[in-house]
Amino acid sequence: MNSETELDSAVESILSTARERSVESADGAPVSVDARSLPDAIERANADGRVPVIAEVKPTSPTADGTRSDDPVELAQKMVAGGATAISVLTEPTHFGGSADALTRVREAVDVPVLRKDFVLDVEGMDLVEADLLLLIVRFVDDLESLVDAARERGFQPLVEVHDRAELETALEAGAKIIGVNNRDLARLDVDLGTFESVAPAVSELTGSGTATDGEAGVGAVPEGITLIAESGISGPADVTRMREAGADALLVGSAIMDHAEGETDVSENTRRLTRADDVGSDTSGSNT
Ligand SMILES: O=C(O)c1ccccc1NCC(=O)[C@H](O)[C@H](O)COP(=O)(O)O
């Protein structure tokens, strides 16, 4: 674990539970996945004019204003109908209302890549359920390279999550190719989109490729072979534009789509506001600092 600073009590509790869950699933046989490619899905989204959004099925969370008890399959299908490029499904049960069953049913119901969003701390925690991508949070794991290798041996595409430049360096050294920059500080749970803007440029610096691979990309264009995802705090089209201009290949969005407070808003429409954000005259409301 790479965390020197104090963690929020909710995160401490999440990690404590994750360690117990990992022990319980330790005797599970290694999963074997024929994964749906996230980079290919992103390429398809760009080709047909959709902003690549990974929409998250997150029934609740420590910072959510409520809980949505809709069926996860219905939520995921509505997200795909709204143009989502991939689906993230929480499998953490104690603080997010997630489950392995929800991910399995969602993955059977949609044809886009599905990310297992959980706090996987070791190899034993990997074999809970098949998914196309598996989240590994740099801050919470030891020997990241071994975990990246173990995930790939199972067929997962590792999505390696960082929060600062040092963690980005660790991710790149471990061979990560799909990197998420979380705008949420897991120590205080506050969100700052400036996090992605400050970390993204370091990808080119650290990989020694200062050139943009896509003329369309903004400042800090991401070098070939790396998929860079902006995570958390994206509340509307203005935030989408801001993250894309900062070099995000894709955006991971939960709360703005799930809308826990209202609970009845249209998940397809919430998703479409973001996937169509590049359209001329799109809604520019909704911005986060
Ligand atoms: O979402 C939380 O409240 C949370 C609290 C503690 C640890 C992690 C947490 N979220 C995990 C995530 O990274 C987000 O669910 C995901 O990036 C989407 O964020 P958002 O669009 O801000 O809901």
The ligand as an ORCA input file, in Angstrom:
! r2SCAN-3c Opt
* xyz 0 1
  O     -17.916      7.697     -5.115
  C     -17.590      7.761     -3.910
  O     -18.281      8.339     -3.034
  C     -16.334      7.097     -3.435
  C     -16.004      7.151     -2.079
  C     -14.845      6.492     -1.633
  C     -14.026      5.831     -2.539
  C     -14.347      5.787     -3.911
  C     -15.492      6.414     -4.346
  N     -15.873      6.389     -5.679
  C     -15.257      5.518     -6.612
  C     -15.063      6.232     -7.879
  O     -13.979      6.352     -8.307
  C     -16.294      6.802     -8.522
  O     -17.385      5.959     -8.241
  C     -16.198      6.957    -10.031
  O     -14.963      7.521    -10.399
  C     -17.327      7.857    -10.507
  O     -17.248      9.081     -9.818
  P     -18.503     10.114     -9.859
  O     -18.838     10.355    -11.312
  O     -18.001     11.367     -9.179
  O     -19.622      9.467     -9.113
*
